[in-house]
Amino acid sequence: MNTVRKSCAKALFEFLIAQKIIINDKKVPLFPGAFAIYGHGNVACLGQAMEEFQNQLPGYRGHHEQNMALTGIGYSRAMRRKQIFISTSSVGPGATNMITAAAVALSNRLPMLFLPGDTFANRFPDPVLQQVENFSNPTVTQNDSFKAVSRYFDRITRPEQILSSLPQAIQIMLDPSECGPATISISQDVQGEAFDYPEIFFEEKVHEIRRVYPDPRQINLAAEKIKSSKQPIIISGGGVLYSEAEKDLSEFSKKHNIPVTTTVMGIGCMNKDDPYYIGPIGGLGVGSSNSLSKDTDLALAIGTKLGDFTTGSWSNFHNNDFKLVSINTARFDVTKHLATPVISDAKIGLIELSNALGEWKAPSEWYKRAISEKEDWDKYIEKQSGPTNQKLPSYAHAVGAIYRNADPSDIVVTAAGGLVGEVVQIWQPKQLNTFETEWGFSCMGYEISGALGIKMAKPDQDVIVFIGDGSYLLHNSDIYTSILYNKKLIIIICDNGGHMVINRLQLAKGGKEYLCNLKEARASNVEFVDFVSHAKSMGANGETVSSISDLESAFMRAKKSDKTYVICIKTDGYQWLEGTAFWESPTLEVSSTEENKKAHEEHIKGKNRQRKGV
């Protein structure tokens, strides 16, 4: 076997560059780019390799390790897991800063390759700068923290170990059943060490994401369950998008007369004009979907892990005859909650299940009720999010103003906090795949960073970010990154004076306002931030507005801007859209106040509606 002598760092990047994938009949890099913040643990070896290969694998400068990794995650989600970004950091806090982002990727079943530097394999300099020593196990470093939030983890202590480790990492990241982040922790000294690598290791390889085909027996059993139902619904998750099964879902629902609800991560799989699309379900969902869920006798869950916000902490399903059928590539997800499992890719599963159902249709009365419920709820949303002269507009007013003026191709992005619930209810997609919210890990700070990655993946579409003042203060440096790399974002900051959705929960549980609300932050000098001036200092355009009509006008100026545009509007911190599902969160059993007592009584009511035995 012919070999070539290379340092480990150069061999690693040359191998990654050789990996390709087919997208829209075109061969493209599997790894389209890498974000990096260099330090002593990765600059001399990994950094030099990145510089030498920059024409084949573009590098991007990060400003915070968590942020740059979140940008890569946003890119991978927008590309439907077909391309994978790389994020490399030095040893120490640079590495541990990426752990939150790894958790986001794992929770959302998204691929991301983390390359943190590590301590010396030879241990001669120990303890090295930024090493966290484990007194009873010298093999443990801070990078072991990645193990809890990685689908695949390896520590490279010999240069030849990448021969087996890298292919394994790639296969896991491309496996629809196992998809998630991979962490290759590379000892500093090993990065520069050389090995005689086989030349075949660097040959081009074209990957394909496999489709998981279902067992016919599982399909037939699922079909029998569905045929016995009178009031079925579909719960469509992110797996429908990753499988590119949007058309199949629409055809399935129409053929079998079943209304479709979605998880937060599944929004965008149908557009608002599809006659079978009812809207999101659960804790952030619309009243129409939640009303149907309470009476449904069967839910067909497709490509979803069925988190508590989707199921209303499993209190949403009141019908004593309720049954669950689940289609998912992941055995772990498909067997949850006493489901009848179909281990399958969403697209193939829908096709096979439809064939097994034949010409069966759900009763028309059930579909008519679904449409009636949707029409009623749409009227409520339209009223709550419509134009207003209210002195302090609500989140809903702000979201509605942008939605009315947005182009069908505009992509909306938001994440943790109160804005998610308002955006989810109001922003009915005018076009498929234009809704990219992170909710698997509910990560504050994802908004701007994730949106940047989405813009990198879809440069021809405007990307609109909704972010609260709390999340903005947590992470905002990617405004500067968007300027550096000419990736325009439109950022709407809704400033309601603190973490007001948690303030809302604080009050709902019978507590008093404390710390969440800036006015109750025990601060001697409460100063409100000039967010637009801050954004402008990083190179963005922007303006502060004080009314909904001004917001609409500002948005049109933002559309014409040639670079990132930030609009800030003060909003009411106490006005929210109606919630129509229970969500279990801790409640004091021994009450301190009458409000505590009332909150606990409501908590028990919700608990008593939960589906048992799950």
Residue pairs with C-beta under 8 A, 6 or more apart in sequence:
1 198
1 199
1 200
2 198
2 199
2 200
3 196
3 197
3 198
3 199
4 196
4 197
4 199
4 202
5 194
5 195
5 196
5 197
6 14
6 194
6 195
6 197
7 45
7 49
7 159
7 191
7 192
7 193
7 194
8 45
8 156
8 159
8 162
8 186
8 190
8 191
8 192
8 193
8 194
8 195
9 45
9 46
9 48
9 49
9 186
9 191
9 192
10 49
10 52
10 53
11 159
11 162
11 195
11 197
11 201
11 202
12 46
12 49
12 115
12 162
12 166
12 184
12 186
13 46
13 49
13 50
13 53
13 57
14 53
14 202
15 162
15 166
15 201
15 202
16 30
16 31
16 57
16 86
16 113
16 166
17 29
17 31
17 53
17 56
17 57
18 202
18 203
18 204
18 205
19 29
19 30
19 31
19 170
19 204
19 205
19 207
20 27
20 28
20 29
20 30
20 204
20 205
20 206
20 207
21 27
21 28
21 29
21 30
21 82
21 83
21 206
21 207
21 208
21 209
22 28
22 206
22 208
23 79
23 82
23 83
27 206
28 83
29 56
29 57
29 83
30 83
30 84
30 170
30 207
31 57
31 83
31 84
31 85
31 86
31 113
32 57
32 58
32 75
32 83
32 85
33 57
33 58
33 59
33 60
33 72
33 75
33 85
33 86
33 456
34 50
34 57
34 58
34 59
34 60
34 85
34 86
34 87
34 88
35 59
35 60
35 61
35 62
35 68
35 69
35 71
35 72
35 85
35 86
35 87
35 88
36 42
36 46
36 47
36 50
36 59
36 60
36 61
36 62
36 68
36 87
36 88
36 89
37 61
37 62
37 63
37 64
37 65
37 68
37 88
37 89
37 90
37 94
38 47
38 90
39 89
39 90
39 91
39 92
39 94
39 117
40 90
40 91
40 117
40 129
40 188
41 89
41 90
41 91
41 92
41 94
41 95
41 116
41 117
41 118
41 130
41 188
42 88
42 89
42 90
42 91
42 94
42 115
42 116
42 117
42 186
42 188
42 191
43 90
44 191
44 192
45 188
45 191
45 192
46 88
46 115
46 117
46 186
46 191
50 57
50 59
50 88
51 59
57 86
60 68
60 71
60 481
60 485
61 481
61 484
62 68
62 71
62 87
62 481
63 477
63 478
63 480
63 481
64 97
64 475
64 477
65 87
65 89
65 94
65 95
65 97
65 98
65 101
66 97
66 98
66 100
66 101
66 445
66 449
66 475
67 445
67 448
67 449
67 475
67 477
67 478
67 481
68 87
68 449
68 481
69 87
69 98
69 101
69 102
69 105
69 112
69 114
70 101
70 104
70 443
70 445
70 446
70 449
70 450
70 453
70 475
71 85
71 449
71 450
71 452
71 453
71 456
71 478
71 481
72 84
72 85
72 86
72 87
72 101
72 112
72 453
73 85
73 101
73 104
73 105
73 108
73 110
73 112
73 438
73 446
73 450
73 453
74 413
74 436
74 438
74 446
74 449
74 450
74 451
74 452
74 453
74 454
74 457
75 83
75 85
75 453
75 454
75 456
75 457
76 83
76 84
76 85
76 105
76 110
76 111
76 112
76 453
77 108
77 110
77 436
77 438
77 450
77 453
77 454
78 411
78 436
78 453
78 454
78 457
78 458
79 457
80 241
80 242
80 244
81 110
81 111
81 174
81 176
81 179
81 209
81 242
82 209
83 457
84 111
84 112
84 113
84 170
84 173
85 112
85 113
85 453
86 113
86 114
86 115
87 98
87 101
87 112
87 113
87 114
87 115
88 114
88 115
88 116
88 117
89 95
89 97
89 98
89 115
89 116
89 117
90 116
90 117
90 130
91 116
91 117
91 118
91 119
91 128
91 129
91 130
91 131
91 141
91 142
91 143
91 188
92 129
92 130
92 131
92 132
92 142
93 130
94 116
94 117
95 116
95 117
95 118
95 142
95 143
95 146
95 185
96 142
96 145
98 114
98 116
98 146
99 145
99 146
99 149
100 443
101 112
102 112
102 114
102 146
102 149
102 150
102 181
102 183
103 149
103 441
103 443
104 110
104 438
104 440
104 441
104 443
104 446
105 111
105 112
105 149
105 180
105 181
106 149
106 150
106 151
106 180
106 181
107 440
107 441
108 238
108 265
108 438
108 440
108 441
109 179
109 180
109 238
109 242
109 305
109 330
109 440
110 179
110 180
110 181
111 173
111 174
111 179
111 180
111 181
111 182
112 173
112 181
112 182
113 169
113 173
113 181
113 182
113 184
114 146
114 150
114 181
114 182
114 183
114 184
115 184
115 186
116 143
116 146
116 183
116 185
116 186
117 185
117 186
117 188
117 191
118 141
118 143
118 155
118 156
118 185
118 186
118 187
118 188
119 126
119 127
119 128
119 131
119 141
119 187
119 188
120 126
120 128
120 187
120 188
120 189
121 157
121 158
121 187
121 189
121 190
122 189
123 138
126 133
126 138
127 133
128 188
131 141
131 142
132 141
132 142
134 140
134 141
141 185
143 155
143 183
143 185
146 153
146 183
146 185
147 153
147 183
149 181
150 180
150 181
150 182
150 183
151 172
151 173
151 178
151 179
151 180
151 181
151 182
152 168
152 169
152 172
152 173
152 180
152 181
152 182
152 183
153 182
153 183
153 185
154 161
154 165
154 168
154 169
154 183
154 184
154 185
155 185
155 186
155 187
156 162
156 165
156 184
156 185
156 186
156 187
156 190
157 187
157 190
158 190
158 193
159 190
159 193
159 194
159 195
160 195
160 197
162 184
163 197
163 198
163 201
165 184
166 184
169 182
169 184
170 182
170 207
172 178
172 179
172 180
172 182
173 179
173 180
173 181
173 182
174 207
174 209
175 210
176 209
176 210
176 211
176 212
176 239
176 242
176 243
176 329
176 330
176 345
177 212
177 329
177 330
177 331
178 330
211 243
211 345
211 347
211 348
212 329
212 343
212 344
212 345
212 348
213 344
213 345
213 348
213 352
214 327
214 342
214 343
214 344
214 348
214 349
214 352
215 342
215 343
216 352
218 340
218 341
218 342
218 343
218 344
219 342
219 344
219 349
219 352
219 353
219 356
220 356
221 340
222 300
222 325
222 327
222 340
222 342
222 353
222 356
223 353
223 356
223 357
225 298
225 323
225 325
225 340
226 232
226 256
226 298
226 300
226 325
226 353
226 357
226 360
227 357
227 360
228 298
229 297
229 298
229 323
229 362
230 297
230 362
230 363
230 366
231 292
231 295
231 296
231 297
231 298
231 319
231 362
231 363
231 366
232 258
232 296
232 297
232 298
232 299
232 300
232 362
232 366
233 258
233 259
233 260
233 261
233 278
233 281
233 289
233 292
233 293
233 296
233 298
233 299
233 300
233 370
234 249
234 252
234 253
234 258
234 259
234 260
234 261
234 299
234 300
234 301
234 302
235 261
235 262
235 263
235 266
235 281
235 299
235 300
235 301
235 302
235 304
235 306
235 310
236 249
236 260
236 261
236 262
236 263
236 266
236 269
236 270
236 302
236 303
236 304
237 262
237 263
237 265
237 266
237 301
237 302
237 303
237 304
237 305
237 310
238 263
238 265
238 266
238 303
238 304
239 266
239 302
239 303
239 304
239 327
239 328
239 329
239 346
240 246
240 249
240 266
240 269
240 302
240 303
240 346
241 265
241 266
241 268
241 269
241 303
241 433
242 303
242 346
243 303
243 345
243 346
243 347
244 347
245 269
245 302
245 303
245 345
245 346
245 347
245 350
246 269
246 270
246 432
246 433
248 346
248 347
248 350
248 351
249 260
249 269
249 270
249 302
249 346
249 350
250 270
250 274
250 276
251 354
252 258
252 350
252 353
252 354
253 259
253 260
253 274
253 276
254 275
254 276
255 354
255 361
256 354
256 357
256 360
256 361
256 362
257 361
257 362
257 363
257 364
257 366
257 367
258 276
258 300
258 362
258 367
259 276
259 278
259 292
259 366
259 367
259 370
259 371
260 270
260 274
260 276
260 277
260 278
261 278
261 279
261 280
261 281
261 285
261 289
261 292
261 293
262 269
262 270
262 277
262 279
262 280
262 281
263 280
263 281
263 282
263 304
263 307
263 310
263 439
264 280
264 282
264 284
264 309
264 310
264 420
264 424
264 437
264 439
265 304
265 437
265 439
265 440
266 280
266 303
266 304
267 280
267 424
267 427
267 429
267 435
267 437
268 429
268 432
268 433
268 434
268 435
268 436
269 432
270 276
270 277
270 429
270 432
271 277
271 428
271 429
271 430
271 431
271 432
272 428
272 429
272 430
275 371
276 367
277 428
278 286
278 288
278 289
278 292
278 370
278 373
278 374
279 285
279 286
279 288
279 289
279 374
279 377
279 425
279 428
280 286
280 289
280 424
280 425
281 289
281 290
281 293
281 310
281 316
281 581
282 289
282 290
282 293
282 309
282 310
282 311
282 312
282 316
282 581
283 308
283 309
283 310
283 312
283 313
283 421
283 579
283 581
283 582
283 583
284 309
284 420
284 421
284 424
284 425
284 439
285 424
285 425
285 580
285 581
286 374
286 377
286 381
286 425
286 580
287 373
287 376
287 377
287 380
287 578
287 580
288 370
288 373
288 374
288 376
288 377
288 378
290 312
290 316
290 580
290 581
291 373
291 580
292 369
292 370
292 373
293 299
293 312
293 316
293 317
293 581
294 316
294 317
294 318
294 319
295 318
295 319
296 317
296 319
296 322
297 319
297 321
297 322
297 323
298 322
298 323
298 324
298 325
299 317
299 322
299 323
299 324
299 325
300 325
300 326
300 327
301 324
301 325
301 326
301 327
301 328
301 339
302 326
302 327
302 328
302 346
302 349
302 350
303 327
303 328
303 329
303 346
304 310
304 328
304 333
305 328
305 330
305 333
305 336
305 440
306 326
306 333
306 336
306 337
307 440
308 314
308 583
308 584
309 439
309 583
311 317
311 337
311 611
312 581
312 582
312 583
313 582
313 583
313 584
313 606
313 610
314 337
314 610
314 611
314 614
315 581
315 582
315 584
315 606
315 607
315 609
315 610
315 611
316 581
316 582
317 611
318 609
322 611
323 340
324 337
324 338
324 339
324 340
325 339
325 340
325 342
326 333
326 334
326 335
326 336
326 337
326 339
326 340
326 341
326 342
327 334
327 342
327 344
327 346
327 349
327 350
327 353
328 334
328 341
328 342
328 343
328 344
328 346
329 343
329 344
329 345
329 346
331 341
331 343
334 341
334 342
334 343
335 341
336 614
337 611
337 614
338 613
338 614
342 349
342 353
344 352
380 578
381 396
381 425
381 426
381 577
384 394
384 396
384 397
384 400
384 577
385 396
385 397
385 399
385 400
385 401
385 403
385 422
385 426
386 397
386 400
387 397
387 401
387 548
387 549
388 397
388 548
389 547
389 548
390 397
390 548
390 572
392 570
392 571
392 572
393 547
393 548
393 551
393 569
393 571
393 572
394 422
394 571
394 572
394 575
394 576
395 418
395 419
395 422
395 494
395 496
395 571
395 572
395 575
395 576
396 422
396 425
396 426
396 575
396 576
396 577
397 548
397 571
398 466
398 492
398 494
398 548
398 551
398 569
398 571
399 419
399 422
399 423
399 426
399 427
399 466
400 426
401 548
401 551
401 552
401 555
402 464
402 466
402 492
402 551
402 552
402 555
403 426
403 427
404 552
405 552
405 555
405 556
406 412
406 430
406 462
406 464
407 430
407 462
408 430
408 431
408 434
409 431
409 434
409 461
409 462
410 434
410 461
410 462
410 463
410 464
411 433
411 434
411 435
411 436
411 454
411 458
411 461
411 462
411 463
411 464
412 423
412 427
412 434
412 435
412 436
412 437
412 464
412 466
413 436
413 437
413 447
413 450
413 451
413 454
413 463
413 464
413 465
413 466
414 420
414 423
414 437
414 447
414 465
414 466
414 467
415 437
415 438
415 439
415 442
415 443
415 444
415 445
415 446
415 447
415 450
415 471
416 438
416 439
416 442
416 443
416 444
416 446
416 471
417 444
417 468
417 470
417 471
417 499
417 501
418 468
418 496
418 500
418 501
418 504
418 576
419 466
419 467
419 468
419 494
420 437
420 439
420 442
421 501
421 576
421 577
421 579
422 576
422 577
423 437
423 466
424 437
425 577
426 577
427 435
429 435
434 461
436 450
436 451
436 454
438 446
438 450
444 470
444 471
444 474
444 475
445 471
445 474
445 475
447 465
447 466
447 467
447 471
448 465
448 467
448 472
448 475
448 476
448 478
448 479
448 482
448 489
448 491
449 475
449 478
451 463
451 465
451 489
451 491
452 478
452 481
452 482
452 487
452 489
454 463
455 461
455 463
455 482
455 487
455 488
455 489
456 485
456 487
459 487
462 488
462 490
462 559
463 488
463 489
463 490
464 489
464 490
464 492
465 489
465 490
465 491
465 492
466 492
466 494
467 491
467 492
467 493
467 494
468 493
468 494
468 495
468 496
468 499
468 500
468 501
469 493
469 494
469 495
469 496
469 497
469 498
469 529
469 531
470 498
470 499
472 493
472 531
473 529
476 534
476 535
476 538
477 538
479 489
479 491
479 535
479 538
479 539
479 540
479 564
479 566
480 538
480 539
481 487
482 488
482 489
482 540
482 563
482 564
483 538
483 539
483 540
483 563
483 564
486 563
487 564
488 561
488 562
488 563
488 564
488 565
489 564
489 565
490 555
490 558
490 559
490 561
490 564
490 565
490 567
491 535
491 540
491 542
491 564
491 565
491 566
491 567
492 551
492 555
492 567
492 569
493 531
493 532
493 566
493 567
493 568
493 569
494 569
494 571
495 528
495 529
495 531
495 568
495 569
495 570
495 571
496 570
496 571
496 572
496 573
497 517
497 518
497 519
497 528
497 570
497 573
498 516
498 517
498 518
498 519
498 521
498 573
499 516
499 517
500 516
500 517
500 573
500 574
501 576
502 516
503 513
503 516
503 517
503 573
504 574
504 576
505 585
506 512
506 513
506 514
506 516
507 513
507 595
508 599
509 585
509 586
509 587
509 588
509 596
509 599
510 587
510 588
510 591
510 592
510 593
510 594
510 595
510 596
510 597
510 598
510 599
510 600
511 595
511 596
513 519
513 520
514 520
515 521
515 522
517 573
518 526
518 528
519 526
530 544
531 544
531 566
531 568
532 542
532 543
532 544
532 566
532 567
532 568
535 542
535 564
535 566
536 542
536 566
539 563
539 564
540 563
540 564
540 565
540 566
541 558
541 561
541 563
541 564
541 565
541 566
542 565
542 566
542 567
542 568
543 554
543 557
543 567
543 568
544 567
544 568
544 569
545 551
545 553
545 554
545 567
545 568
545 569
546 569
546 570
550 569
551 567
551 569
554 567
555 567
557 565
558 565
558 567
582 605
582 606
582 609
583 606
584 603
584 606
584 607
584 610
587 596
587 599
587 600
587 603
588 596
588 599
588 600
589 600
591 597
591 600
